[in-house]
Amino acid sequence: MKPRPSKRLLLTLAACVVAGAVISVVVAAGCAIWVPVQLRFGAFRTTVPSLLNAIPWTMESPPPKIDWDPTISYPVGGDVDPDMEARFSRLKGLANERWMAGYLTPDDLFRREGTETKQGLGLFVDSLDMTLGMDKPETANVYVVCAGWPLACTSATYWEVVASSTSRPTPRWEIGIPAPAMLHPSTAYGMFVPRVIPLSPRWPGLLLDTAFYAAILWTAFVGRSALVRTLRRRAGRCAVCGYDLRGLQPGVKCPECGGDGGK
């Protein structure tokens, strides 16, 4: 027994929503693995400006000649980000004591930090590299990757201690897995920071992306159904089941399904 049209529509709608969610996650993974990124914002600051050239914070662009202030950030490439201070604070909040002991409450004179924002189609990468101390410096990197289109719907966070006077935690992705080499991922997000498949949901983006792709699938389904019904009518068949109505009186219900298939 065939389900009634209303039930069939509800099942189709549910299938479109589920498929929309799957497509959202797959698109986000594809963006994170293959989309190239370009530097959009960049800034750095240090308490010992004379040492900056000896320890460049980025391989992509040399530091400019500027006046130094440990409380102010400066652009090194891309556009000037008016919220750079908030970006520093948010990323430093991810660098807890497990990953860089003493950085948030330093007693050493030398302190340097730089941040970058890279962007591609459906991909945003925020990074912060931090250095504390001179004789036995501690250096750590934090990367936050957000992926998805039209909105970012998944994310992952990467921590790495490059050099430390204490134990070195293993570099790792949190709620994300490195992209397999067999997928031929694009160039790394940063030095030795591999591409990742982010798995942490960003619910507003995931819900909106799901609705976006579900609407496309639903429109395709409704459009196909309307086209089939029109073609059946023109061929003299029942628009509902396709039964041949030629030779019957106009307005007679379909003898196969009982519907008004000729209308």
Secondary structure, 3 states (H helix, E strand, C coil): CCCCHHHHHHHHHHHHHHHHHHHHHHHHHHHHHHCCCEEEEEEEEECCHHHCCCCCCCCCCCCCCCCCCCCCCEECCCECCCCHHHHHHHHHCCCCCCCCCCCCCCCCCCEEEEEEEEEECCEEEEEEEEEECCCCCEEEEEEEEEECCCCCCEEEEEEEEEECCCCCCCCEEECEEECCHHHCCCCCCECCECCEEECEECHHHHHHHHHHHHHHHHHHHHHHHHHHHHHHHHCCECCCCCCECCCCCCCCCCCCCCCCCCC
